[in-house]
């Protein structure tokens, strides 16, 4: 038998388990410390920063959509703007056929001119009737003198009783004629008392008809009530439209706001005037908008829905409601990076300062209307100028037609 070779016998190796366990234990301790640091850091970040903000992505750009509707009916002759066009306030948008309105305006002008001349006649008659009263008064005086003389001569027999009776009848006739003339003068003065030709009720009534006819004539042209971009044009050339028919809309993109729908658990500390940071999906995180809270809606979105939920129907399921919050945008930032109605927004509201109120108190600092247009004022002023010219042209002329 061969004896075992002492050089080939295996030497025992020390076990590595304690070293591996120590390394694993060190990694676990490091990971635990790192996790603790992260959690502590997150807690500090939440206490100092995150808990003072409320955010949502359920927010959309909103704005005014101004419908252009005619005040009178007619046939469309021209359309001066199309979708996406920028129009300035007062620019004519749609032209209607105004032939019928022109005829009605001419008739109203002629009626006003005739009424002014008729009223002028009333004032002239005052002088004529006053002169008639003076003449009738003279006739009464003459008739009274004739009667007195005949009565004095009747005692001498130079004048018969018949002549005295004729003189008395003449005096009575003169007095009756004088009374009738005075009544005519008084009646005519009633029509002209405490007024002038321009302020006479008949003239004012005819002037009102001219004003109505002129407004109908001018309203055949539809101006842009505000400056903005044309959208939703539905009117076509040659179309017969009625008053109140929607023709197109104008959207002023320089006066947009954001409606953010926050959960009801997020608005407890939300106040009017709190600063807001916004990001739009169209520009991404590269563009940030800054605004402020304008107000909170008076009810949840579900309460004002077309078909609000009926909680008493037996199949009601409680869900978290959302309250619309209106947020104003910085006009300078909006001009630099224009938005469109309906775009999605990311909202973050700073609620650190919650000393204000969540309810608006009227319209603070607002002494003027929130929205106003003056493009329709010129029509009334032009009608007044036309009426004044017609009255002047028919008032300052004598009977021969020459200017006095």
KOLLUM-221906 format. One line per field, with one value per residue (C-alpha): x, y, z; residue number from 1. Coordinates in pm, 1 decimal, padded with zeros to 6 digits. Layout:
N
east = c(X|...) .
north = c(Y|...) .
up = c(Z|...) .
guke = c(NUM|...) .
This chain:
404
east = c(00000.0|00108.2|00129.1|-00046.8|00167.0|00180.8|00231.5|-00100.0|-00318.6|-00578.0|-00528.2|-00847.5|-00978.5|-01122.8|-01499.1|-01595.8|-01945.4|-01858.4|-01700.6|-02003.1|-02245.2|-02051.3|-02053.7|-02426.7|-02488.3|-02290.2|-02489.8|-02817.4|-02710.5|-02600.2|-02926.1|-03127.6|-02941.5|-02984.6|-03358.1|-03386.3|-03208.1|-03441.0|-03747.6|-03627.0|-03544.8|-03886.5|-04050.7|-03860.5|-03940.3|-04308.8|-04324.4|-04141.9|-04250.8|-04488.6|-04771.1|-04811.2|-04907.2|-05207.6|-05180.7|-05401.2|-05389.4|-05767.8|-05748.0|-05829.3|-05794.9|-06121.4|-06224.4|-06506.4|-06671.0|-06865.3|-07142.9|-07219.7|-07594.6|-07793.0|-08044.6|-08247.6|-08323.5|-08205.7|-08011.4|-07633.9|-07449.2|-07089.3|-06875.7|-06559.6|-06383.5|-06328.5|-06220.8|-05882.1|-05883.3|-05798.0|-06062.2|-06053.6|-06347.5|-06582.8|-06468.4|-06765.9|-06802.2|-07124.8|-07320.9|-07696.6|-07924.5|-08048.7|-08281.0|-08600.3|-08443.5|-08340.9|-08699.4|-08833.4|-08567.9|-08654.6|-09022.3|-08946.3|-08728.3|-09001.8|-09259.3|-09035.3|-08984.5|-09359.8|-09430.9|-09179.5|-09351.4|-09694.3|-09576.3|-09422.6|-09767.7|-09911.8|-09663.6|-09733.9|-10108.7|-10058.5|-09964.2|-10242.0|-10508.5|-10376.5|-10414.2|-10767.4|-10848.7|-10725.3|-10936.6|-11243.9|-11187.7|-11185.3|-11508.1|-11666.8|-11557.2|-11701.9|-12027.3|-12056.2|-11992.8|-12254.8|-12508.5|-12437.9|-12482.8|-12809.3|-12939.1|-12863.9|-13042.8|-13335.8|-13486.1|-13493.3|-13666.1|-13374.5|-13310.0|-13575.6|-13596.3|-13523.4|-13182.8|-13111.0|-13195.4|-12976.6|-12687.5|-12743.4|-12745.9|-12425.6|-12261.1|-12368.4|-12237.5|-11905.6|-11877.2|-11955.8|-11696.0|-11441.8|-11514.0|-11478.7|-11146.9|-11019.4|-11114.6|-10927.3|-10622.5|-10639.8|-10683.0|-10381.5|-10174.8|-10251.7|-10075.2|-09767.2|-09752.8|-09418.3|-09246.3|-09058.9|-09065.6|-08784.3|-08934.6|-09294.4|-09451.2|-09546.4|-09190.3|-09050.4|-09278.0|-09168.0|-08805.1|-08843.1|-08959.9|-08654.4|-08427.9|-08583.4|-08557.9|-08196.0|-08101.3|-08260.2|-08069.8|-07735.2|-07781.6|-07764.0|-07387.3|-07270.3|-06951.2|-06711.3|-06809.5|-06457.2|-06108.3|-06034.2|-06011.8|-06302.1|-06423.0|-06723.0|-06838.2|-07166.2|-07310.2|-07296.9|-07337.1|-07693.6|-07835.1|-08160.5|-08117.0|-08350.7|-08274.2|-08082.8|-07938.2|-07579.3|-07348.6|-06997.4|-06800.8|-06509.4|-06256.6|-06033.3|-05717.7|-05569.6|-05829.5|-05811.1|-05822.4|-05793.0|-06064.8|-05895.3|-06107.8|-05965.6|-06086.6|-06300.9|-06029.1|-05783.7|-05969.9|-05997.4|-05702.7|-05744.5|-05802.0|-05860.8|-05538.4|-05304.2|-05022.6|-05043.4|-04782.2|-04910.3|-04770.2|-04940.6|-04923.3|-04869.8|-04538.9|-04437.3|-04220.3|-04006.2|-04270.6|-04419.2|-04713.3|-04787.7|-05130.1|-05353.6|-05677.0|-05974.8|-06250.5|-06403.1|-06724.2|-07047.0|-07092.8|-06925.7|-06909.5|-07160.5|-07413.2|-07417.0|-07403.7|-07672.4|-07789.9|-07694.3|-07672.6|-07982.9|-07867.6|-08215.6|-08258.4|-08119.3|-07817.2|-07596.5|-07223.7|-07015.1|-06725.0|-06489.8|-06639.1|-06442.5|-06482.4|-06392.6|-06138.2|-06089.5|-05729.7|-05612.9|-05313.5|-05038.9|-05122.3|-04753.7|-04682.9|-05001.5|-04891.6|-04546.0|-04683.8|-05043.2|-05289.9|-05612.4|-05942.7|-05963.7|-05590.1|-05484.4|-05287.2|-05085.4|-05172.6|-04990.1|-05139.7|-04934.0|-05166.8|-04909.6|-05083.8|-05443.8|-05545.6|-05781.2|-06132.0|-06259.8|-06571.8|-06568.5|-06716.1|-06883.1|-06631.0|-06347.5|-06210.4|-06442.3|-06628.4|-06678.3|-06854.9|-06651.9|-06713.0|-06824.2|-06834.1|-06889.7|-06908.9|-07287.1|-07283.2|-07211.8|-07542.2|-07743.8|-07523.6|-07551.4|-07931.3|-07945.6|-07733.0|-07960.2|-08272.3|-08118.9|-08028.6|-08379.4|-08539.5|-08299.9|-08352.4|-08729.7|-08743.2|-08533.2|-08706.7|-08966.5|-09274.7|-09080.3|-08836.5|-08537.8|-08331.3|-08431.5) .
north = c(00000.0|00341.1|00567.0|00902.3|01184.1|01443.6|01718.0|01653.5|01672.6|01969.6|02241.2|02378.4|02730.1|02981.5|03049.9|03390.1|03413.1|03658.9|03902.2|03892.2|03942.7|04241.8|04402.7|04341.7|04483.7|04796.6|04842.6|04804.2|05055.9|05300.9|05251.5|05297.8|05615.9|05743.1|05662.5|05835.5|06139.9|06141.8|06109.1|06379.8|06601.0|06536.2|06614.1|06939.5|07023.4|06948.9|07147.8|07449.8|07453.1|07189.0|07224.6|07589.8|07502.8|07346.4|07226.1|07073.5|06987.3|07012.8|07371.8|07534.1|07873.6|08066.1|08398.2|08602.3|08474.0|08774.3|08683.3|08929.7|08939.6|09186.4|09426.0|09432.0|09171.4|09179.9|09016.1|08983.0|09174.8|09158.5|08990.7|09184.3|08935.4|08561.0|08310.9|08380.8|08745.3|09017.2|09292.9|09626.5|09759.7|09950.8|09785.2|09688.9|09311.1|09239.6|09458.3|09412.1|09540.9|09882.0|09978.7|09944.2|10127.7|10414.0|10454.4|10461.6|10718.2|10947.9|10934.3|11014.1|11309.6|11448.2|11407.9|11594.1|11880.7|11908.3|11898.7|12177.2|12396.7|12317.7|12410.5|12729.7|12812.5|12779.8|13035.0|13269.4|13238.6|13380.4|13712.9|13699.1|13617.5|13887.2|14140.0|14013.6|14062.3|14421.8|14482.5|14327.6|14542.2|14854.9|14742.5|14695.2|15045.5|15195.0|15006.1|15119.8|15481.3|15460.2|15317.7|15590.8|15869.7|15726.9|15684.3|16054.8|16162.7|15932.0|16173.3|16458.6|16250.2|16286.7|15910.6|15644.3|15358.8|15118.5|15276.6|15249.4|14878.3|14828.0|14997.1|14779.5|14465.5|14580.1|14621.4|14273.1|14122.8|14302.2|14180.9|13820.1|13839.7|13976.3|13691.1|13431.4|13579.4|13580.0|13212.5|13131.7|13315.2|13133.2|12797.9|12861.0|12977.3|12651.5|12471.0|12694.2|12791.3|12745.1|12576.0|12647.1|12505.6|12259.8|12153.2|12130.2|11787.0|11736.8|11808.2|11581.8|11297.6|11336.9|11363.1|11033.3|10867.8|11004.0|10875.2|10528.7|10518.4|10635.8|10374.8|10101.7|10237.5|10249.8|09905.6|09750.1|09765.5|09541.8|09672.5|09473.5|09547.4|09475.4|09410.1|09040.8|08742.2|08615.5|08263.7|08043.4|08237.6|08091.8|08375.8|08354.6|08613.6|08629.3|08477.2|08623.9|08672.2|08782.5|09005.9|08818.3|08549.6|08456.2|08540.8|08502.2|08538.9|08755.5|08634.9|08897.2|08696.8|08980.6|08931.7|08563.0|08394.3|08037.8|07827.5|07575.8|07297.0|07219.1|06936.1|07045.9|06933.0|07176.1|07506.2|07537.3|07780.7|07930.6|08306.8|08583.2|08752.1|08458.3|08427.7|08154.6|07996.8|07847.6|07640.2|07568.1|07237.9|07425.2|07576.9|07325.1|07398.6|07647.8|07920.7|08010.1|08244.2|08434.6|08535.2|08562.5|08416.5|08631.4|08433.3|08097.8|07980.8|07985.5|07611.2|07297.2|07205.9|06926.2|07165.2|07383.7|07095.3|07057.1|06741.6|06779.2|06464.7|06369.8|06251.8|06135.2|05888.8|05593.5|05522.0|05804.1|05747.7|06003.2|06140.2|06427.8|06744.4|07015.2|07390.5|07620.8|07887.4|08186.1|08294.4|08615.8|08618.7|08876.8|09079.4|09127.3|08753.3|08679.9|08916.2|08758.7|08404.0|08410.7|08146.0|08015.1|07938.4|07576.5|07507.2|07289.4|07446.1|07329.4|07532.4|07586.7|07824.4|07964.9|07939.4|08036.7|08367.6|08273.8|08591.8|08708.8|08596.6|08341.9|08545.7|08855.8|09173.7|09318.3|09449.5|09605.2|09920.0|09891.9|10215.3|10146.5|09856.8|09537.6|09529.0|09815.0|09909.3|10250.0|10150.4|10202.1|10554.4|10729.6|10621.3|10810.2|11119.5|11119.7|11086.5|11385.1|11591.0|11498.7|11597.8|11931.4|12007.9|11929.7|12149.3|12433.8|12412.3|12432.8|12692.0|12988.4|13073.3|13333.3|13290.5|13351.8|13073.0|13300.3|13273.8|13528.4) .
up = c(00000.0|-00080.4|00216.4|00188.8|00065.8|00338.5|00082.6|-00088.1|00221.1|00215.6|00467.1|00637.8|00515.4|00761.0|00704.4|00527.1|00673.2|00948.7|00697.3|00460.5|00748.1|00866.9|00525.5|00484.8|00828.6|00736.5|00416.9|00602.7|00862.0|00590.5|00401.0|00718.0|00801.5|00446.0|00456.9|00793.0|00653.8|00353.7|00572.1|00806.8|00510.0|00358.7|00691.7|00720.8|00358.1|00413.7|00737.9|00599.3|00236.2|00097.3|00347.7|00247.4|-00112.2|-00278.5|-00635.6|-00904.6|-01270.8|-01308.3|-01434.2|-01767.4|-01929.4|-01946.8|-02099.7|-02244.9|-02562.1|-02692.9|-02933.9|-03213.7|-03280.3|-03494.9|-03343.6|-03665.5|-03929.9|-04288.6|-04568.7|-04527.5|-04799.0|-04673.3|-04405.1|-04322.1|-04092.0|-04071.7|-03807.0|-03640.2|-03762.3|-03514.0|-03515.1|-03338.9|-03140.1|-03369.3|-03691.5|-03917.3|-03914.7|-04104.3|-04348.4|-04390.1|-04665.4|-04551.0|-04838.5|-04633.8|-04341.3|-04573.4|-04697.5|-04342.1|-04242.7|-04535.0|-04441.6|-04078.7|-04179.5|-04403.2|-04126.5|-03882.6|-04126.7|-04184.2|-03809.3|-03744.6|-04002.3|-03855.7|-03508.0|-03641.6|-03778.5|-03428.3|-03297.0|-03589.1|-03526.1|-03178.8|-03329.7|-03588.5|-03332.0|-03095.9|-03378.8|-03443.5|-03075.0|-03099.6|-03410.2|-03248.7|-02941.1|-03159.8|-03324.2|-02983.2|-02881.0|-03200.4|-03163.8|-02800.6|-02900.8|-03177.7|-02936.5|-02680.6|-02933.6|-03062.6|-02711.7|-02639.3|-02958.9|-02906.4|-02645.9|-02899.2|-03164.8|-03408.6|-03398.2|-03414.4|-03171.5|-03456.6|-03513.0|-03142.1|-03150.2|-03457.3|-03277.5|-02971.2|-03192.7|-03361.5|-03021.4|-02911.8|-03236.4|-03193.3|-02835.1|-02941.9|-03219.3|-02970.6|-02728.3|-03004.3|-03114.9|-02757.4|-02721.5|-03040.5|-02907.7|-02574.9|-02748.8|-02968.7|-02673.6|-02492.8|-02778.4|-02755.6|-02388.4|-02205.8|-02498.6|-02820.1|-03168.4|-03093.1|-02759.2|-02876.9|-02806.5|-03170.8|-03279.2|-03007.9|-03118.7|-03480.4|-03365.9|-03178.0|-03498.7|-03680.7|-03405.4|-03417.6|-03796.9|-03787.8|-03529.2|-03741.7|-04042.1|-03860.0|-03706.1|-04050.1|-03991.9|-03705.5|-03539.3|-03323.5|-02960.8|-02832.2|-02962.7|-03005.3|-03234.9|-03442.6|-03365.6|-03442.8|-03751.7|-03875.7|-04086.3|-04465.7|-04742.3|-04871.3|-04556.5|-04427.1|-04053.2|-03776.2|-03481.4|-03213.2|-03441.8|-03334.2|-03624.6|-03482.3|-03159.3|-03052.3|-02793.6|-02626.1|-02554.7|-02347.5|-02072.4|-01984.5|-01647.6|-01515.1|-01354.1|-01122.8|-00973.9|-00630.9|-00410.6|-00121.2|00120.8|-00040.3|-00005.2|00373.8|00390.7|00044.2|00050.2|-00203.5|-00310.9|-00243.3|-00499.6|-00761.7|-00986.7|-01312.1|-01594.9|-01923.3|-02105.4|-02432.2|-02311.6|-02047.3|-01745.6|-01936.4|-01898.0|-01560.0|-01509.7|-01191.8|-01073.4|-00771.5|-00642.6|-00745.2|-00579.5|-00499.4|-00660.2|-00461.3|-00510.8|-00635.5|-00998.8|-00949.4|-00792.5|-01106.3|-01354.2|-01617.9|-01440.8|-01073.5|-00865.0|-00666.5|-00326.3|-00225.3|-00513.0|-00316.6|-00535.6|-00409.7|-00371.3|-00184.4|-00383.5|-00320.9|-00469.5|-00647.3|-00606.0|-00897.6|-00803.9|-01033.1|-01081.3|-01247.8|-01481.5|-01518.5|-01836.7|-01923.8|-01902.9|-02096.2|-02372.6|-02387.1|-02402.0|-02532.8|-02419.0|-02567.3|-02404.1|-02286.5|-02248.1|-01954.2|-01669.5|-01370.4|-01059.7|-00731.5|-00474.4|-00186.4|00115.8|00378.4|00447.3|00526.5|00708.0|00435.2|00341.1|00095.9|00014.3|-00203.5|-00062.7|-00369.9|-00618.8|-00416.5|-00576.8|-00876.1|-00948.9|-01319.1|-01493.5|-01517.1|-01893.1|-02116.2|-02484.3|-02639.9|-03007.1|-03016.0|-02870.9|-03200.5|-03354.4|-03092.8|-03123.8|-03502.7|-03476.1|-03241.7|-03482.4|-03773.6|-03576.8|-03476.3|-03836.8|-03965.5|-03698.5|-03771.7|-04147.8|-04106.4|-03827.1|-03944.3|-04269.9|-04348.6|-04566.4|-04888.6|-04805.8|-04743.0|-04427.5|-04169.6) .
guke = c(1|2|3|4|5|6|7|8|9|10|11|12|13|14|15|16|17|18|19|20|21|22|23|24|25|26|27|28|29|30|31|32|33|34|35|36|37|38|39|40|41|42|43|44|45|46|47|48|49|50|51|52|53|54|55|56|57|58|59|60|61|62|63|64|65|66|67|68|69|70|71|72|73|74|75|76|77|78|79|80|81|82|83|84|85|86|87|88|89|90|91|92|93|94|95|96|97|98|99|100|101|102|103|104|105|106|107|108|109|110|111|112|113|114|115|116|117|118|119|120|121|122|123|124|125|126|127|128|129|130|131|132|133|134|135|136|137|138|139|140|141|142|143|144|145|146|147|148|149|150|151|152|153|154|155|156|157|158|159|160|161|162|163|164|165|166|167|168|169|170|171|172|173|174|175|176|177|178|179|180|181|182|183|184|185|186|187|188|189|190|191|192|193|194|195|196|197|198|199|200|201|202|203|204|205|206|207|208|209|210|211|212|213|214|215|216|217|218|219|220|221|222|223|224|225|226|227|228|229|230|231|232|233|234|235|236|237|238|239|240|241|242|243|244|245|246|247|248|249|250|251|252|253|254|255|256|257|258|259|260|261|262|263|264|265|266|267|268|269|270|271|272|273|274|275|276|277|278|279|280|281|282|283|284|285|286|287|288|289|290|291|292|293|294|295|296|297|298|299|300|301|302|303|304|305|306|307|308|309|310|311|312|313|314|315|316|317|318|319|320|321|322|323|324|325|326|327|328|329|330|331|332|333|334|335|336|337|338|339|340|341|342|343|344|345|346|347|348|349|350|351|352|353|354|355|356|357|358|359|360|361|362|363|364|365|366|367|368|369|370|371|372|373|374|375|376|377|378|379|380|381|382|383|384|385|386|387|388|389|390|391|392|393|394|395|396|397|398|399|400|401|402|403|404) .
